[in-house]
Amino acid sequence: DAGVIQSPRHEVTEMGQEVTLRCKPISGHNSLFWYRQTMMRGLELLIYFNNNVPIDDSGMPEDRFSAKMPNASFSTLKIQPSEPRDSAVYFCASSLGRGSTDTQYFGPGTRLTVL
Amino acid sequence: TQLLEQSPQFLSIQEGENLTVYCNSSSVFSSLQWYRQEPGEGPVLLVTVVTGGEVKKLKRLTFQFGDARKDSSLHITAAQTGDTGLYLCAGAFGNFGNEKLTFGTGTRLTIIP
């Protein structure tokens, strides 16, 4: 299996621009998670989906962030407009189920830099 | 908000030595996971502990979940350079089947050859 695939791996953009991060979960997995990792705040859960439906988006920082999962094999995280404080590594993860003991498999991440 | 504090934040030791890192919280978790993350990659799950007092061994790594399910430790015996990485603990909380993971602050471990 190819594992969780994220694109792009690196993104550099200017403040105010729209940024779209993409994720392809492991085939057959029913849950998908978006995380953000920074030195200051560590790894934070932004939103997670189960069977393509958003279950909990309480970690989404503000309205500038939105996430979609149009089908079982694709999800996007969009930031519009982007700000320098959004600079971080964004991870997508997927798991078979939605329970805490279900193993989450992380993608390699997208390193976002907003200038 | 559930907070997980890990200590030490940084640890650098010689190959062959033993070490222990800690994960502490004031909250009770339904389960706790340990991950290792290498530069440029996502975290990889090492172990999940569920029962208070549970001990799990993974080769040279020993994981323990506190009796009250508020803390955990990871002990590495005879550390090797391949153990270098960022170690993250993550506690699960919420309703059964709908738990969320809260990640700790991490311990960055460097094994010196």
Interface residues (C-beta under 8 A of the other chain):
Chain A: V4 G42 L43 E44 L45 Y48 I55 D56 F91 A93 G97 R98 G99 S100 T101 T103 Q104 Y105 F106 G107 P108 G109
Chain B: S30 S31 Q33 G40 E41 G42 P43 V44 L45 T48 V50 L88 A90 A92 G94 F96 G97 N98 E99 K100 L101 T102 F103 G104 T105 G106
